[in-house]
Amino acid sequence: MGKVENPFQKDDVVEVKIDDIGSLKGSVVRSTSDAIAIKLDIDPKGEEELIALIMAAFNDLFYDYCLF
């Protein structure tokens, strides 16, 4: 497979689908030729739960969560 061009621009609205989490909406805050940074549209409680879920996955722990 060859190089794929990044089609995203700053301020594009996106939806990220993550296995075992679901869909998270946000907007592109930075876009380079090979990566993007996204600001997710989640409230503080949802952000804390997402951080805990990521930390649990990183440390291979079980975390019972309910985003939103």
LINKADA-V719186 format. One record per backbone hydrogen bond with DSSP energy under -0.5 kcal/mol. CO is the residue of the C=O (numbers start at 0). NH is the residue of the N-H. If there is no record, write none. Layout:
CO&NH + CO&NH
This chain:
4&6 + 8&11 + 11&27 + 13&25 + 14&16 + 15&17 + 15&23 + 17&20 + 17&21 + 21&17 + 23&15 + 24&40 + 25&13 + 26&38 + 27&10 + 29&36 + 32&5 + 34&31 + 36&28 + 36&29 + 37&39 + 38&26 + 39&41 + 42&46 + 43&47 + 44&48 + 45&49 + 46&50 + 47&51 + 48&52 + 49&53 + 50&54 + 51&55 + 52&56 + 53&57 + 54&58 + 55&60 + 56&59 + 62&64
